[in-house]
Amino acid sequence: MKTTRLSSIVVVIFISLWVNNLNAQDTNVFRQINTQVWEKFEEAFITNNPELLNSLHTDNVLRIPSDSKTIIIGKEYFENQKKSFAWVLENGYKTLMELRFIERISYDNYASERGIFKIIVIEPGDIKQQYFGKFHMILEKKDEAWKISVNYDSTENGTIDELSFKNASDMWDFKPFLTNINE
C-alpha cells in the first residue's frame, strides 16, 4: 500500500513538472523574435524605411494608438506609415527608437510582448526631443516568420518616462522572462 501511494505521488509530481515545462518560455523563440522583428523594427525608424516597418506586420494588422482612441487596420496603417516617414524625411528630421521589455510570453506560434519604447526625434539644428510610451504587441509565426498582428501603444497619460524605460529589460536580457507562466 505504501509503495502504491509513493508511486502515485511520484507520477503526479512527474506529470506536474512535465506540464509546467510545456509552458516554460524558450530563449530560442525570443532570439527569433528579436532577430526577425525587433531589430528590424528599430532599424526601420532609424533608417526611415516604412517598407521595412510594414513588412514586419501581418496584412490585416490591428494598429491601436490608444491615446488617439482609434483602431487602424492593415492597408490604412501601412499608408499612414509611408506618409509619416515621408514627412520626417521631407522636413529634415531623424528618428531613433529603442525598445525595452517588461513581459514576454510565447506559446507555440504566438507571442505577447509588452514593453517601453523611447523615440528620440532629432529636428533640424540638432534639437532633440524624447518620447516614451508603453507597447503591447501580439505576434504570430507563419511560414517560419514572426509578424506583428496587433500593435498597441499608449503614453499612459504621460506617466511613462526615462525611469520606466530604464527599469524595463534590454531586448537581449531574457532572464526575467524565463519563469514558468503558471507560477
N, C-alpha and C positions, 0 to 999 in steps of 0.2 A: 504494500500500500504506500509506504514512504517512497519507494522507487518510482511508482506511477505518478505520485504527486510531484516529485522532484523533476521527473521527465516532462510533465505538463508545464511546470514553471519555466524550464529551460526552453521549451518550444514557444511559449508565449513571449519570453524575452527575445528569442531569435527573430520571431515574426515582427515584433515591435521594432527592433533595430533595423530589419530589412525594409519595412515600410518607411521608417524615418529616413533611411538612405535614399529612397526613391525621390524624396523631396529635397535632398541636400542640393545646395547651389554648386554650380560647376564653373571653375575658373576658365575652362576652355570656352564655354559659352560667352562669358564676359569678355574674353580676349577677342573672340569672333565679332561680337557686337562693337567693341572698341575699334577694331580694325576696319570693319565693313561700314560702320555707321558714324560713331562719334568723332573719330579723327577726321573723316571726310566732312562731317557737319561743321566742325570748327574751321577746316580748310576752306569751305565754301564761303564763309563770311570773310575770312582773311584775304582770299583771292577774288572776292566779289564775283562769284560764279553761281548764278541761280540754277543753271542746268545741273551742276553737281548737287546742289541742295535738293532740288526737286527729284533727282534720281534716287535719293535715299528714302523716299516715301512711296507708299502704295498708291496706285492710280486713284483710289477713292478715299484718300486720307481725310480724316476729320481734323481740321485745324481749329483749335478753340483758344483764342486770345481772351481769357476771362475778363480782363479789365475793360474790354470793349463790349462784353456781353454778346458775342457773336459766335457763330459756327460757320466755318468756310469749308467747302468740300472740294477735293480733287483739283480739277482744272482751274477753278476760280483762285484757289490758293496758289497754284503754280504761276498763274498770270500775275497775281499780286506780288509774288516774289521777284519776278522778272522786272516789273515796274519799279519796285523798291530798290533793287540792286542797280538798275539803270540810273535812278535819281542820285544814288550815292556816287556813282562814277561821274555823272554829268556835273555834279556840284563840287567835285574835288575832295570828297570825304574818303576816309578809310575806316574800316571796321575790324576790330579784333574781338574774338569770342573765346571764352573758356568755360568749360563745364566741370562741375564737381557733383558728387553723388551723395544722397542721403539714404537711398534704398534701391536695391537691385534684386529682383526676383525673376527667376526663369523657370519654365516648365515646358518640356517638350519643344514645340516650335513657337512659343510665346514668351515674351518678357515684358515686365513692367519696370520702368526705370524712372526714378524721381531724383531730382537734384536742384542745384542752384546754378544759374548762369550769370556770367559777368560779360557785359558787352562794353567795350571801350570804343567810342566814336571819336575819331580824330578829324577835326574840322580844318579847313584851310587856315594856315597860320599856326599850325601845330597846337591848336586848342583842343584839349582832351576832356571828354565827359564820360563818366562811368554810369552804367545802368545795371541793376541787379533784378533778378526775378527767380521764381520757383517754377520748375517744369515737371511735367509728368508725361512720359511717352509710353505708349504701348507699341511693341514691335512684334512682327510676325516673320517667321522664317519660311520662305517659299523658294523652291528650286535652289537650295543651299545658300540663299542670300537673305540677310536680315533687312527688313524695311520697316519704317515708322508707319503705323496705321492710325494712331491717334497722337496728336501733337498739341498738348495743352500747356499754357503758361499763365502766370499771374505775378503781379508785384506784391500781392497780399496787402493791398492798401499802403504801399510804400514801406512795409516793415522788413523787407529783405534787403540786407546791406552787406558790407565788406565782411563783417564778423560772421554772418550766416554763411557766406561763401567760404571763408577760411575754415569754419567748423565742419564743412562737408568734406567728403573723402575725394582724393585725387582719382582720376579715371582708372589708373592702373593699380590702385590700392584696393585689392579685393577682400582683404581680411575682414573688414566689418560686415561683409555680406555673405560670409560662408557659414553662418549659423543655420541650423535647420529651421525651416519656416513653420514647423509645428511646435516649436518650443516656446 
